Structures are given as structure tokens and as C-alpha cells.
Amino acid sequence: MAEKRFLKVTLIKGLAGKRSSHVQAVRSLGLRKLGQSRVLEDNPMVRGNIKKAYYLLKVEEIKNETQ
């Protein structure tokens, strides 16, 4: 069985003054406050939102994470 892959996404820059589409992408990842982190399953939707607002985020790959 294929192992699930997860991404730890952390908001490292504030959202004030950023494009609304970038803010929406960060919010859809579940991030609201500076320094907040979330562990999300690696899938195309998450990757697309990370790509859109890459300069606001720090991303780490995690393998075999249990939730």
C-alpha cells in the first residue's frame, strides 16, 4: 500500500496588503495567524494553493505522519 505524504505549512509573512487571491489561498490552507502551522495531506489542491502564495509560506515534507 502506498504511504501517505504530508506537508507541514507555516505562515511566515503577514497577509496585510497582499493580493486577495493570495490571501484566499493561504486561508484555504487553514492559516490565519503569523507563525501558525498546519499538517496537510499532500494533494493537488494543497500544492496549488502553496504555489500561488509560496512567498508567504514555509513548507516541509513529512512522511508517515499519523493524524
C-alpha angles and dihedrals in degrees: 000000000000116000117239118243124213135194126214106213121192127187106230102168131046124255098224112122095006125130113279092236090056092048090050090051091053092046091051088058087059097251120136110149132053110264094019116139134199132187108221133180112256107250137137095265093055092044091051093052091047091050092051095053101023094139091062097050144066113211128197125182116229125190127204095006114167120212 
